[in-house]
C-alpha cells in the first residue's frame, strides 16, 4: 500500500482553510471521525465520510484509538503514537 494522508475534515480545514485540493490527487486518505464529545466513532462504515480537501472518498478509516510506543528502536528519544484498528479497504 502506498503512503497516504491521515487527518480529519476539521484538522484539514484548520490548516488549509478548504484549499490545497491538489494533495488529494497525490495521496489516498485515511480519516477519523470524532463525535461532539471528542470520542472516536467506532462504526467501521464509511457512511459518515464527508468530502473535504478534494477527496471524494477514503482508503482507510480509524475506528479505534492509538497505542503509545516508547523507546522506539531501542532509542529513548524516539517514540510514536500508532493508530490502531483501521477498516480497510473502503467500499468502492
Residue frames as a rotation matrix with the C-alpha (Angstrom) as fourth column:
UNK 1
0.580 0.815 0.000 0.00
0.815 -0.580 0.000 0.00
0.000 0.000 -1.000 0.00
UNK 2
-0.159 -0.605 0.781 1.25
0.552 -0.710 -0.438 3.48
0.819 0.361 0.446 -0.86
UNK 3
-0.810 -0.154 -0.567 1.74
0.563 -0.477 -0.675 6.17
-0.167 -0.865 0.473 1.76
UNK 4
0.006 0.884 0.468 -1.31
0.747 -0.316 0.585 8.28
0.665 0.346 -0.662 2.45
UNK 5
-0.658 -0.082 0.749 -2.59
-0.280 -0.896 -0.344 11.23
0.699 -0.436 0.567 4.45
UNK 6
-0.274 0.575 -0.771 -4.16
0.875 0.482 0.049 10.72
0.400 -0.661 -0.635 7.89
UNK 7
-0.987 0.026 0.156 -6.38
-0.078 -0.937 -0.340 13.59
0.138 -0.348 0.927 9.00
UNK 8
-0.247 0.963 -0.106 -9.90
0.807 0.144 -0.573 14.65
-0.536 -0.227 -0.813 9.88
UNK 9
0.191 0.404 0.895 -12.00
0.844 -0.532 0.060 17.16
0.501 0.744 -0.442 7.98
UNK 10
0.967 0.234 -0.106 -11.74
0.252 -0.793 0.554 19.68
0.046 -0.562 -0.826 10.82
UNK 11
0.305 -0.931 -0.201 -7.97
0.344 -0.089 0.935 19.39
-0.888 -0.354 0.293 11.14
UNK 12
-0.275 -0.394 0.877 -7.52
0.948 0.043 0.316 19.69
-0.162 0.918 0.362 7.37
UNK 13
0.471 0.564 0.678 -9.69
0.677 -0.724 0.131 22.80
0.565 0.397 -0.723 7.22
UNK 14
0.904 -0.160 -0.397 -7.85
0.223 -0.616 0.756 24.41
-0.365 -0.772 -0.521 10.14
UNK 15
-0.065 -0.998 0.010 -4.53
0.424 -0.019 0.905 24.10
-0.903 0.063 0.425 8.26
UNK 16
-0.805 -0.334 0.490 -5.64
0.540 -0.071 0.839 24.71
-0.246 0.940 0.237 4.69
UNK 17
-0.514 0.658 -0.551 -8.95
-0.268 -0.733 -0.625 26.64
-0.815 -0.174 0.553 5.05
UNK 18
0.507 0.814 0.284 -10.59
-0.039 0.350 -0.936 24.43
-0.861 0.464 0.209 2.45
UNK 19
0.604 -0.342 -0.720 -7.78
-0.796 -0.300 -0.526 24.80
-0.036 0.890 -0.454 -0.10
UNK 20
-0.381 -0.914 0.139 -4.86
-0.872 0.405 0.275 22.62
-0.307 -0.016 -0.951 -1.15
UNK 21
0.615 0.731 0.294 -7.03
-0.565 0.669 -0.483 20.12
-0.550 0.132 0.825 -3.03
UNK 22
0.351 -0.546 -0.760 -4.04
-0.812 0.227 -0.538 19.06
0.466 0.806 -0.364 -5.17
UNK 23
-0.574 -0.622 0.533 -2.82
-0.811 0.525 -0.260 16.73
-0.118 -0.582 -0.805 -2.41
UNK 24
0.200 0.741 0.641 -5.89
-0.517 0.636 -0.574 14.53
-0.832 -0.216 0.510 -2.90
UNK 25
0.863 0.073 -0.499 -4.58
-0.494 0.327 -0.806 13.65
0.105 0.942 0.318 -6.37
UNK 26
0.016 -0.982 -0.186 -1.21
-0.737 0.115 -0.666 12.60
0.675 0.148 -0.722 -4.92
UNK 27
-0.927 -0.374 -0.011 -2.10
-0.243 0.623 -0.743 10.51
0.285 -0.687 -0.669 -1.87
UNK 28
-0.143 0.903 -0.406 -5.04
0.339 0.430 0.837 8.44
0.930 -0.018 -0.368 -0.61
UNK 29
-0.206 0.201 0.958 -6.89
-0.736 -0.677 -0.016 9.49
0.645 -0.708 0.288 2.55
UNK 30
-0.373 0.172 -0.912 -7.10
0.649 0.751 -0.124 7.71
0.663 -0.638 -0.391 5.89
UNK 31
-0.352 0.314 0.882 -9.55
-0.385 -0.907 0.170 9.54
0.853 -0.279 0.440 8.11
UNK 32
-0.777 0.241 -0.582 -11.00
0.623 0.430 -0.653 9.53
0.093 -0.870 -0.484 11.58
UNK 33
-0.197 0.776 0.599 -14.39
0.002 -0.611 0.792 10.87
0.980 0.157 0.119 12.64
UNK 34
-0.901 -0.145 -0.408 -14.92
0.407 0.038 -0.913 12.21
0.148 -0.989 0.025 16.15
UNK 35
0.115 0.993 0.029 -18.29
0.857 -0.114 0.503 12.97
0.502 -0.033 -0.864 17.73
UNK 36
0.454 0.149 0.879 -19.15
-0.011 -0.985 0.172 16.22
0.891 -0.088 -0.445 19.51
UNK 37
0.967 -0.112 0.229 -17.69
-0.233 -0.028 0.972 14.93
-0.102 -0.993 -0.054 22.79
UNK 38
0.216 -0.959 -0.181 -14.34
-0.976 -0.215 -0.026 14.14
-0.014 0.182 -0.983 21.14
UNK 39
0.059 -0.136 0.989 -14.82
-0.312 0.938 0.148 10.37
-0.948 -0.318 0.012 21.08
UNK 40
-0.797 -0.416 -0.439 -13.65
-0.554 0.211 0.806 8.40
-0.243 0.885 -0.398 18.06
UNK 41
0.335 0.922 -0.196 -16.54
-0.914 0.267 -0.304 6.99
-0.228 0.281 0.932 16.01
UNK 42
-0.505 -0.587 0.633 -16.02
-0.506 0.795 0.335 3.22
-0.700 -0.151 -0.698 16.16
UNK 43
0.599 0.754 0.269 -18.52
-0.135 0.426 -0.895 2.42
-0.789 0.500 0.357 13.38
UNK 44
-0.358 -0.842 0.405 -16.48
0.292 0.311 0.905 0.73
-0.887 0.442 0.134 10.63
UNK 45
0.415 0.602 0.682 -18.89
0.858 -0.011 -0.513 2.03
-0.301 0.798 -0.521 7.98
UNK 46
-0.750 -0.650 0.125 -17.72
0.644 -0.673 0.364 4.79
-0.152 0.354 0.923 5.66
UNK 47
0.096 0.916 0.390 -21.24
0.916 -0.235 0.326 6.30
0.390 0.326 -0.861 5.73
UNK 48
0.655 0.144 -0.741 -20.03
0.581 -0.723 0.373 9.18
-0.482 -0.676 -0.558 7.95
UNK 49
-0.423 -0.892 0.161 -17.46
0.790 -0.276 0.548 10.37
-0.445 0.359 0.821 5.39
UNK 50
0.782 0.529 -0.329 -17.90
0.310 -0.789 -0.530 13.96
-0.540 0.313 -0.781 4.22
UNK 51
0.453 -0.616 0.644 -15.84
0.827 0.020 -0.562 15.11
0.334 0.787 0.519 1.23
UNK 52
0.897 -0.270 -0.350 -13.03
-0.078 -0.876 0.477 17.56
-0.435 -0.400 -0.807 2.00
UNK 53
0.096 -0.981 -0.171 -9.64
-0.394 -0.195 0.898 18.58
-0.914 -0.019 -0.405 0.66
UNK 54
-0.186 -0.109 -0.977 -10.56
-0.983 0.018 0.185 17.26
-0.002 0.994 -0.111 -2.78
UNK 55
-0.989 -0.138 0.048 -11.12
-0.141 0.988 -0.062 13.69
-0.039 -0.068 -0.997 -1.55
UNK 56
-0.193 0.961 -0.200 -14.44
-0.845 -0.059 0.532 12.19
0.499 0.271 0.823 -2.55
UNK 57
0.869 0.375 -0.322 -13.80
-0.167 0.835 0.524 9.03
0.465 -0.402 0.789 -0.53
UNK 58
0.289 -0.771 0.568 -11.24
-0.944 -0.132 0.301 7.41
-0.157 -0.623 -0.766 1.73
UNK 59
-0.049 -0.424 -0.904 -8.98
-0.492 0.798 -0.348 4.36
0.869 0.428 -0.248 1.60
UNK 60
-0.528 -0.193 -0.827 -8.92
0.571 0.640 -0.514 3.74
0.629 -0.744 -0.228 5.36
UNK 61
0.314 0.598 0.737 -10.90
-0.346 -0.651 0.676 4.73
0.884 -0.467 0.002 8.44
UNK 62
-0.825 -0.564 -0.041 -9.60
-0.120 0.245 -0.962 4.72
0.553 -0.788 -0.270 12.00
UNK 63
0.223 0.971 -0.090 -12.16
-0.181 0.132 0.975 3.09
0.958 -0.201 0.205 14.29
UNK 64
0.737 -0.066 -0.673 -10.14
0.652 0.330 0.683 2.74
0.177 -0.942 0.286 17.50
UNK 65
0.929 -0.320 -0.183 -7.59
-0.182 -0.830 0.527 4.78
-0.321 -0.456 -0.830 19.40
UNK 66
0.495 -0.849 -0.186 -3.84
-0.425 -0.050 -0.904 4.67
0.758 0.527 -0.385 19.41
UNK 67
0.838 -0.368 -0.403 -1.04
0.546 0.572 0.612 2.99
0.006 -0.733 0.680 21.26
UNK 68
0.766 -0.632 0.117 1.97
-0.634 -0.773 -0.026 4.93
0.107 -0.054 -0.993 22.57
UNK 69
0.783 -0.595 -0.180 5.26
0.559 0.801 -0.214 3.18
0.272 0.067 0.960 21.85
UNK 70
0.827 -0.560 0.051 8.24
-0.516 -0.719 0.465 4.43
-0.224 -0.411 -0.884 23.86
UNK 71
-0.001 -0.954 0.300 11.92
-0.478 0.264 0.838 3.67
-0.878 -0.142 -0.456 23.30
UNK 72
0.911 0.409 -0.058 11.26
-0.212 0.343 -0.915 3.01
-0.355 0.845 0.399 19.64
UNK 73
0.735 -0.643 -0.214 14.10
0.062 0.378 -0.924 1.01
0.675 0.666 0.318 18.06
UNK 74
0.344 -0.599 -0.723 15.89
0.911 0.399 0.103 1.00
0.226 -0.694 0.683 21.44
UNK 75
-0.651 -0.556 0.517 16.29
0.466 -0.830 -0.307 4.78
0.600 0.041 0.799 21.43
UNK 76
-0.349 0.525 -0.776 14.83
0.881 -0.100 -0.463 6.54
-0.321 -0.845 -0.428 24.49
UNK 77
-0.702 0.036 -0.711 14.47
-0.097 -0.994 0.046 9.75
-0.705 0.101 0.702 22.47
UNK 78
-0.829 0.412 -0.378 12.20
-0.406 0.021 0.913 8.16
0.385 0.911 0.150 19.88
UNK 79
-0.656 0.701 0.280 8.55
0.154 0.487 -0.860 7.43
-0.739 -0.521 -0.427 20.43
UNK 80
-0.910 0.408 -0.079 5.43
-0.152 -0.150 0.977 7.10
0.387 0.901 0.199 18.35
UNK 81
-0.331 0.906 0.264 1.67
-0.478 0.080 -0.875 7.20
-0.814 -0.415 0.407 18.61
UNK 82
-0.991 -0.052 -0.123 0.42
-0.131 0.547 0.827 4.41
0.025 0.835 -0.549 16.37
UNK 83
-0.207 0.977 -0.042 -3.21
-0.962 -0.211 -0.175 4.49
-0.180 0.005 0.984 15.27
UNK 84
-0.925 -0.116 0.362 -4.91
-0.129 0.992 -0.011 1.13
-0.358 -0.057 -0.932 15.52
UNK 85
-0.385 0.819 0.426 -7.89
0.540 0.574 -0.616 -0.74
-0.749 -0.007 -0.663 14.14
UNK 86
-0.537 0.190 -0.822 -8.32
-0.645 -0.721 0.254 0.79
-0.544 0.666 0.510 10.72
UNK 87
0.365 0.721 0.589 -11.06
0.092 0.601 -0.794 -0.50
-0.927 0.344 0.153 8.45
UNK 88
-0.334 -0.548 -0.767 -9.56
-0.771 -0.309 0.557 -1.42
-0.542 0.777 -0.320 5.07
UNK 89
-0.903 -0.343 0.258 -10.35
0.429 -0.743 0.513 -1.22
0.016 0.574 0.819 2.23
UNK 90
-0.547 0.729 -0.411 -13.06
-0.401 -0.659 -0.636 1.37
-0.735 -0.184 0.653 1.71
UNK 91
0.112 0.654 0.748 -16.05
0.589 0.563 -0.580 0.33
-0.800 0.506 -0.322 -0.37
UNK 92
-0.894 -0.443 0.068 -15.83
0.292 -0.460 0.839 1.45
-0.340 0.770 0.540 -4.00
